[in-house]
Amino acid sequence: MKRTQIYLDEEIYKYLKEESKKTGKSISELIREKLKKEINQNKENLLKTIRETAGIWSYQTEDVEEFVRSIRRGERVDNL
């Protein structure tokens, strides 16, 4: 575990201090828990997006690489 120092505004500090008293956990522990929860939610959202888009190209018969090359060779559309 690495040690770090952060600055909290008064409102956040008061909230964490109250939570600390209610739960018996240190402010540091509460911060770690909340950060882990946020990181895990972000991972879940990413995995959900990946699952939703997996196979999205499967209905195409065209080779993906050739399709990208054709777009790059084609005329560019400016100012839609």
JOBELKA-V71111 format. One line per field, one symbol per residue. psi: psi as a letter, one per 30 degrees, with the letter a starting at -180 (. if undefined). burial: # if it has 16 or more other C-alpha atoms within 10 Angstrom, else .. Layout:
BEGIN
psi: ???
burial: ???
END
This chain:
BEGIN
psi: kkklklkkleeeeeeeeeeeeefglleeeeeeeeeeeeeeeeeeeeeeeeeefkgffffkfkkeeeeeeeeeflkkkki.
burial: ...............#...#......#..#..................................................
END
